[in-house]
Amino acid sequence: MQGSDKGQSTRLDGRGLRVGIVQARFNDELTTALAKACLAELSRLGVQDADIRHVTVPGALEVPVALQAMAASGRFDALVALGCIIRGETYHFELVANESGAGVTRLTLDHRLPIANAILTVENEEQAWARAEEKGRDAGTVAVEMAQLLKELK
């Protein structure tokens, strides 16, 4: 929910973390806004540019396969999924939203690797723009927080 109470996280320090980002190009202007906000947040949290690998794919359905390749490489402490699915007039919206989300979740569990899912699923472009910056920032924060937590729990 937009602007909701997200609680207080521990002190986040992204120094030394390696983060992979997969950005869908469909609705490119919106997903680029997500990416810019995510990258700015990662930088603010201390993740170095050299430790970030940012790739693009055609759309949200292709995001999981790129994330899978990154996860299998063993080179990343956390991953980020960025995309924007806007409801249309057909069932395609549900298919893309459900399948991309399920793919991201399955990869997270299968690889025991945190994946911050910032694939927006919205009714219209106005909703997408209202969420893009905050959700992009959140993705960077979630990636760092969960990478730290999983390192601590090992």
Summary of the structure (lengths in Angstrom):
residues: 154
radius of gyration: 14.6
end to end distance: 31.4
largest distance: 46.2
contacts: 515
relative contact order: 0.23
helix: 54%
strand: 19%
